[in-house]
Amino acid sequence: MKRIGTLALLVGLLILGGVATAMAGSVEMPESVLMSAKGVKDYTPKKAEVTFNHASHMHIACQDCHHTVPQTYTFQSCMSEGCHDNAKDRTTASSLYNAFHTTKDTSKSCVGCHRDLKKQGQGEAPLACNSCHVK
């Protein structure tokens, strides 16, 4: 009887996983997104905005970057109020700079992930500032 319960639980988890995957597959995703801090109150960016190419990041789960996405797959800008809306202080968790550049937790930023890929000898992930901040 215990085996049947375990089997039923596993089948249920597989079905739920399939539903989540199907939902993710049905999300309309823009091919690229322009990321800019120009709209952040009382802040003038020093670097050019970044064009993020979703197509080259399809191997990454949405939640790895959009870490606050609930099961509804509703996405907000990283710079939404209460998320990474602190453009002046580069040391806090809400820091806009840290969200994209920290190397302390490499699973939490673009630069950190790119640096890990380089260390592992995988891909051509850009690391130079002007590779992403193209004028």
C-alpha positions in Angstrom: 0.0 0.0 0.0 2.9 2.3 0.8 4.3 1.8 -2.7 1.0 2.7 -4.4 0.9 6.0 -2.4 4.5 6.8 -3.3 3.8 5.9 -7.0 0.7 8.1 -7.0 2.7 11.0 -5.5 5.4 10.7 -8.2 2.8 10.5 -11.0 1.1 13.6 -9.5 4.4 15.5 -9.4 5.2 14.5 -13.0 1.8 15.8 -14.1 2.2 19.1 -12.2 5.7 19.5 -13.7 4.2 18.9 -17.2 1.5 21.6 -16.6 4.2 24.1 -15.4 6.3 23.3 -18.4 3.3 23.7 -20.7 2.5 27.0 -19.0 6.0 28.3 -19.5 5.9 27.2 -23.1 2.7 29.2 -23.7 4.1 32.5 -22.2 4.5 35.1 -24.8 8.2 36.1 -24.5 9.7 39.0 -26.4 12.7 38.1 -28.5 14.7 40.9 -26.9 14.1 43.3 -24.1 15.7 46.8 -23.6 16.9 47.1 -20.0 17.4 50.7 -18.9 17.6 52.5 -15.6 16.5 55.8 -17.3 13.1 55.6 -15.7 14.4 55.2 -12.1 13.5 58.3 -10.1 16.4 60.7 -9.3 19.0 58.6 -11.2 20.9 59.2 -14.4 22.6 56.1 -15.7 26.3 56.3 -16.6 26.3 53.4 -19.1 24.1 52.7 -22.1 21.0 50.5 -21.8 21.3 46.8 -22.5 19.5 44.8 -25.1 18.8 41.4 -23.6 18.4 38.6 -26.1 15.9 36.0 -24.7 16.6 33.6 -27.5 20.2 33.0 -26.4 19.1 32.3 -22.9 16.4 29.7 -23.6 18.4 27.0 -21.7 17.8 28.9 -18.4 14.6 28.5 -16.5 12.6 31.8 -16.3 12.6 31.7 -12.5 16.4 31.7 -12.4 16.4 35.4 -13.4 12.7 36.3 -12.7 13.1 34.9 -9.2 9.8 36.4 -7.9 7.6 34.9 -10.7 4.6 33.1 -9.1 2.9 30.1 -10.7 0.9 32.5 -12.9 4.0 33.4 -14.9 3.3 37.1 -14.6 6.6 39.0 -15.2 7.6 42.4 -13.9 10.6 44.6 -14.7 13.6 44.0 -12.4 13.3 47.7 -11.6 9.7 47.5 -10.4 9.0 49.1 -7.1 10.1 46.9 -4.2 12.4 44.7 -6.3 15.7 46.1 -7.7 14.6 49.7 -7.6 17.6 51.0 -5.7 19.9 52.6 -8.3 22.0 54.7 -6.0 23.3 52.1 -3.5 25.3 49.3 -5.0 25.6 47.2 -1.8 22.0 46.2 -0.9 19.9 43.3 -2.1 17.5 45.8 -3.8 20.4 47.3 -5.7 19.8 47.5 -9.4 23.6 47.2 -10.0 23.9 44.0 -7.9 21.0 42.4 -9.7 23.0 42.3 -12.9 26.7 42.5 -11.8 27.3 40.7 -8.5 29.9 37.9 -8.5 29.3 36.8 -4.9 26.2 34.7 -5.8 26.8 33.7 -9.4 23.3 32.3 -9.8 21.8 35.7 -9.1 23.3 38.0 -11.8 24.2 38.2 -15.4 27.9 38.9 -14.8 28.1 36.2 -12.2 26.6 33.6 -14.5 28.7 34.7 -17.5 31.9 34.5 -15.3 30.9 30.9 -14.3 30.4 29.9 -17.9 33.9 31.3 -18.8 35.5 29.4 -15.9 33.8 26.2 -17.1 35.0 26.9 -20.7 31.4 27.0 -22.0 30.1 29.5 -24.5 31.1 33.1 -25.4 29.2 34.8 -22.6 30.3 38.5 -22.6 32.0 40.0 -19.6 33.4 43.4 -20.8 31.1 46.3 -19.9 30.8 47.5 -23.5 29.8 44.0 -24.6 26.4 44.5 -23.0 26.3 48.3 -22.6 26.6 49.1 -26.3 26.6 52.8 -27.2 
